[in-house]
Amino acid sequence: MSLIVRRKPGQNIVISGGITIQVLEVAGRRVKLGISAPPEIKIVREELLERGFKRDEQVSQHTDRS
């Protein structure tokens, strides 16, 4: 791990390249995050990568974006 931070709902983490991660909700052991990034940045849940969605065309079809 390179960085460990504590955040509360409504607080953000900003990463270079125009990527922002916002803590939307914390309920028990679950955390809901919102991620804002430029369209060329792929955002994929790790379990999808573990299931074999490694090629760009597969990742594009299963990217979690709202």
TORPA-4810 file (N, C-alpha, C, O; in nm, 3 decimals):
<nodes>
NODE_1_0.085_-0.118_0.000_0.000_0.000_0.000_0.089_0.124_0.000_0.187_0.132_0.073_M
NODE_2_0.052_0.218_-0.082_0.128_0.342_-0.089_0.070_0.451_-0.003_0.143_0.537_0.048_S
NODE_3_-0.064_0.450_0.015_-0.129_0.556_0.089_-0.251_0.499_0.160_-0.330_0.427_0.100_L
NODE_4_-0.265_0.531_0.285_-0.383_0.491_0.362_-0.440_0.619_0.421_-0.370_0.692_0.490_I
NODE_5_-0.569_0.646_0.394_-0.634_0.766_0.445_-0.769_0.730_0.504_-0.830_0.629_0.468_V
NODE_6_-0.816_0.812_0.595_-0.951_0.799_0.648_-1.034_0.910_0.587_-0.992_1.025_0.583_R
NODE_7_-1.150_0.876_0.540_-1.241_0.973_0.479_-1.381_0.950_0.535_-1.416_0.838_0.573_R
NODE_8_-1.459_1.054_0.540_-1.598_1.046_0.583_-1.687_1.064_0.460_-1.641_1.116_0.358_K
NODE_9_-1.813_1.022_0.468_-1.904_1.045_0.355_-1.902_1.192_0.312_-1.907_1.283_0.394_P
NODE_10_-1.895_1.211_0.181_-1.889_1.345_0.124_-1.748_1.396_0.102_-1.730_1.498_0.035_G
NODE_11_-1.649_1.329_0.158_-1.510_1.371_0.138_-1.450_1.302_0.016_-1.493_1.193_-0.022_Q
NODE_12_-1.351_1.367_-0.043_-1.290_1.320_-0.168_-1.143_1.289_-0.152_-1.076_1.335_-0.060_N
NODE_13_-1.095_1.209_-0.247_-0.953_1.188_-0.269_-0.930_1.223_-0.416_-1.002_1.173_-0.502_I
NODE_14_-0.831_1.307_-0.444_-0.803_1.349_-0.581_-0.670_1.288_-0.623_-0.570_1.299_-0.552_V
NODE_15_-0.671_1.224_-0.740_-0.551_1.161_-0.797_-0.518_1.235_-0.925_-0.609_1.280_-0.996_I
NODE_16_-0.391_1.250_-0.956_-0.353_1.321_-1.077_-0.421_1.259_-1.199_-0.459_1.142_-1.197_S
NODE_17_-0.435_1.338_-1.303_-0.500_1.289_-1.424_-0.650_1.311_-1.424_-0.722_1.255_-1.507_G
NODE_18_-0.699_1.393_-1.331_-0.840_1.423_-1.328_-0.927_1.315_-1.267_-1.045_1.304_-1.301_G
NODE_19_-0.872_1.235_-1.178_-0.946_1.127_-1.114_-0.982_1.170_-0.972_-0.895_1.209_-0.894_I
NODE_20_-1.111_1.161_-0.939_-1.160_1.193_-0.806_-1.238_1.075_-0.752_-1.322_1.019_-0.821_T
NODE_21_-1.210_1.038_-0.628_-1.283_0.932_-0.560_-1.356_0.996_-0.443_-1.294_1.061_-0.359_I
NODE_22_-1.489_0.978_-0.439_-1.569_1.036_-0.331_-1.633_0.924_-0.250_-1.686_0.828_-0.305_Q
NODE_23_-1.627_0.938_-0.118_-1.695_0.845_-0.029_-1.841_0.890_-0.025_-1.872_0.998_0.024_V
NODE_24_-1.931_0.805_-0.077_-2.072_0.840_-0.083_-2.148_0.795_0.041_-2.235_0.865_0.091_L
NODE_25_-2.113_0.675_0.090_-2.189_0.618_0.201_-2.105_0.513_0.273_-2.029_0.439_0.210_E
NODE_26_-2.120_0.507_0.402_-2.057_0.401_0.482_-2.169_0.337_0.563_-2.238_0.405_0.639_V
NODE_27_-2.186_0.206_0.547_-2.290_0.133_0.620_-2.228_0.003_0.671_-2.208_-0.091_0.594_A
NODE_28_-2.198_-0.001_0.799_-2.134_-0.120_0.854_-1.998_-0.142_0.792_-1.911_-0.055_0.799_G
NODE_29_-1.979_-0.259_0.731_-1.850_-0.292_0.667_-1.848_-0.260_0.519_-1.753_-0.296_0.449_R
NODE_30_-1.951_-0.192_0.469_-1.960_-0.161_0.325_-1.939_-0.011_0.303_-1.988_0.072_0.379_R
NODE_31_-1.866_0.020_0.198_-1.840_0.159_0.162_-1.882_0.178_0.017_-1.844_0.100_-0.070_V
NODE_32_-1.961_0.281_-0.009_-2.002_0.313_-0.146_-1.916_0.429_-0.194_-1.913_0.535_-0.131_K
NODE_33_-1.846_0.409_-0.306_-1.757_0.509_-0.363_-1.811_0.560_-0.496_-1.874_0.485_-0.570_L
NODE_34_-1.786_0.685_-0.524_-1.812_0.742_-0.655_-1.679_0.777_-0.717_-1.593_0.835_-0.650_G
NODE_35_-1.660_0.743_-0.844_-1.532_0.769_-0.911_-1.558_0.851_-1.035_-1.640_0.815_-1.119_I
NODE_36_-1.489_0.962_-1.045_-1.498_1.049_-1.161_-1.362_1.049_-1.230_-1.259_1.073_-1.167_S
NODE_37_-1.362_1.020_-1.360_-1.237_1.014_-1.435_-1.264_1.048_-1.581_-1.377_1.035_-1.628_A
NODE_38_-1.161_1.091_-1.652_-1.177_1.116_-1.796_-1.220_0.988_-1.867_-1.189_0.878_-1.820_P
NODE_39_-1.291_0.999_-1.979_-1.343_0.881_-2.048_-1.237_0.782_-2.094_-1.267_0.664_-2.111_P
NODE_40_-1.115_0.826_-2.114_-1.010_0.734_-2.160_-0.954_0.647_-2.046_-0.879_0.553_-2.071_E
NODE_41_-0.991_0.678_-1.923_-0.948_0.599_-1.808_-1.050_0.489_-1.783_-1.168_0.517_-1.762_I
NODE_42_-1.006_0.365_-1.787_-1.094_0.251_-1.761_-1.110_0.233_-1.611_-1.012_0.235_-1.536_K
NODE_43_-1.234_0.215_-1.567_-1.263_0.189_-1.426_-1.333_0.054_-1.421_-1.443_0.038_-1.473_I
NODE_44_-1.268_-0.043_-1.356_-1.321_-0.179_-1.354_-1.307_-0.234_-1.212_-1.204_-0.216_-1.147_V
NODE_45_-1.411_-0.301_-1.166_-1.403_-0.368_-1.036_-1.304_-0.484_-1.046_-1.299_-0.555_-1.146_R
NODE_46_-1.226_-0.502_-0.942_-1.120_-0.603_-0.942_-1.173_-0.743_-0.971_-1.107_-0.820_-1.041_E
NODE_47_-1.291_-0.777_-0.917_-1.342_-0.912_-0.938_-1.371_-0.940_-1.085_-1.367_-1.056_-1.127_E
NODE_48_-1.401_-0.836_-1.164_-1.420_-0.858_-1.308_-1.288_-0.894_-1.375_-1.284_-0.978_-1.464_L
NODE_49_-1.180_-0.829_-1.331_-1.048_-0.862_-1.386_-1.010_-1.005_-1.349_-0.953_-1.078_-1.430_L
NODE_50_-1.042_-1.045_-1.226_-1.009_-1.180_-1.180_-1.087_-1.286_-1.257_-1.041_-1.400_-1.270_E
NODE_51_-1.204_-1.250_-1.310_-1.285_-1.344_-1.388_-1.239_-1.355_-1.532_-1.296_-1.431_-1.610_R
NODE_52_-1.137_-1.279_-1.569_-1.082_-1.291_-1.702_-1.117_-1.180_-1.797_-1.089_-1.191_-1.917_G
NODE_53_-1.176_-1.073_-1.749_-1.210_-0.959_-1.835_-1.087_-0.870_-1.848_-1.085_-0.759_-1.796_F
NODE_54_-0.986_-0.920_-1.917_-0.859_-0.848_-1.922_-0.837_-0.775_-2.054_-0.762_-0.677_-2.057_K
NODE_55_-0.900_-0.819_-2.161_-0.881_-0.750_-2.289_-0.958_-0.620_-2.290_-1.064_-0.610_-2.228_R
NODE_56_-0.906_-0.519_-2.359_-0.968_-0.386_-2.360_-1.114_-0.390_-2.403_-1.196_-0.321_-2.344_D
NODE_57_-1.148_-0.468_-2.505_-1.286_-0.470_-2.551_-1.379_-0.530_-2.447_-1.494_-0.488_-2.436_E
NODE_58_-1.333_-0.627_-2.371_-1.415_-0.684_-2.264_-1.427_-0.586_-2.149_-1.534_-0.573_-2.090_Q
NODE_59_-1.319_-0.519_-2.115_-1.321_-0.423_-2.006_-1.417_-0.310_-2.040_-1.492_-0.266_-1.953_V
NODE_60_-1.416_-0.263_-2.165_-1.504_-0.156_-2.206_-1.651_-0.193_-2.187_-1.732_-0.108_-2.149_S
NODE_61_-1.685_-0.316_-2.214_-1.824_-0.361_-2.202_-1.867_-0.372_-2.057_-1.986_-0.365_-2.028_Q
NODE_62_-1.774_-0.391_-1.965_-1.808_-0.416_-1.825_-1.756_-0.306_-1.732_-1.745_-0.327_-1.612_H
NODE_63_-1.725_-0.191_-1.787_-1.677_-0.080_-1.706_-1.793_-0.024_-1.624_-1.902_-0.005_-1.677_T
NODE_64_-1.770_0.001_-1.497_-1.874_0.053_-1.408_-1.872_0.206_-1.415_-1.791_0.269_-1.347_D
NODE_65_-1.956_0.262_-1.493_-1.968_0.408_-1.501_-2.115_0.445_-1.494_-2.202_0.378_-1.550_R
NODE_66_-2.142_0.554_-1.424_-2.280_0.604_-1.416_-2.295_0.721_-1.507_-2.403_0.779_-1.515_S
</nodes>
